[in-house]
Amino acid sequence: PQSVQWPNCANTDLWFKAKRILMGVGVICLGLAVWVVAFYLPYAWFSLTFNYSYGREPGLMAGVTFSMVVVAGNLLMYQVCSITAVNAKFIYIDDREVCYMLCYCFACTFNVVLDLCCTYKVAYKINVGLRQKTYDGHLLENIQTFAGRFESYAMQRLLANNLWAYAFPATFLIGFVAEPIATIYAPFKVACQIIGSQPSVGGFMAEQLMPALIAGTEYDLSRYADVLLNIMIAVLIFFFPGGFNIQMFGA
């Protein structure tokens, strides 16, 4: 059967597989650390040190930067989780893809949680700068409990806005538009140029070489992982004002 990876059939020891998966989890954590340090920390530092007095907010460039940070994080996790699943050396492709999907969902969930934590801090600073009040007239800066701050409408509105920005276009659109170009069209054109530059390669040999040059474009479960991530983000909107529900599920 095509789903059997014959070179991995010698690796039937469960401890071997468990060890490889644990090593893969370590690599995923390392990849998350790289993303946090190289991409997210500069954005978080800018957001947290920006002067939000009198209701000032970062401009359009900050929003574009945020979208690129999200896309970069998702693409990095896509590659790291794929390598982890392959190195686990499962006998069946089905098991490899399930491992990949679970690892990818875990990594992207971490991304979402980290962003929501940072957004909470930024939203609080903005509302303190605006001197926003709760429904009973208390200044938000005088509220000491997490529940009291989180449940205030001012915080709910800003948190929902940021969740919407995380979802669209960063997660729901840009990744799906860029992926076919980066993983299918571009490798195909590069492979055509490589084969076309070799006069001795043609006909049947070219047909045999083409799949090897564009390896990685076979069917996988990455779309299911993306769908699970999108559903998770969409469901989170129910924690916030209902005015965002239609646009979130419409996207």
Buried (B, 14 or more C-beta within 10 A) or exposed (E): EEEEBEEBEEBEEEEEBEEBBEEBBEBBBEBBEEBBEEBBEEBBEBBEEBEBEEEEBBEEEBEEBBBBBBBBBBBBBBEBBBBBBBBBBBBEBEBBBBBBBBBBBBBBBBBBEBBBEBBBEBBBBBBBBBEBBBEEEEEBBEBEEEEBBBEBBBBBBBBBBBBBBBBBBBBBBBBEEEBEEEBEEEBBEEBBEEBEEEEEEEEEEBEEBBEEBBEEEEEBBBEBBBEBBBEEBBEBBEEBEEEBBEEBEEB
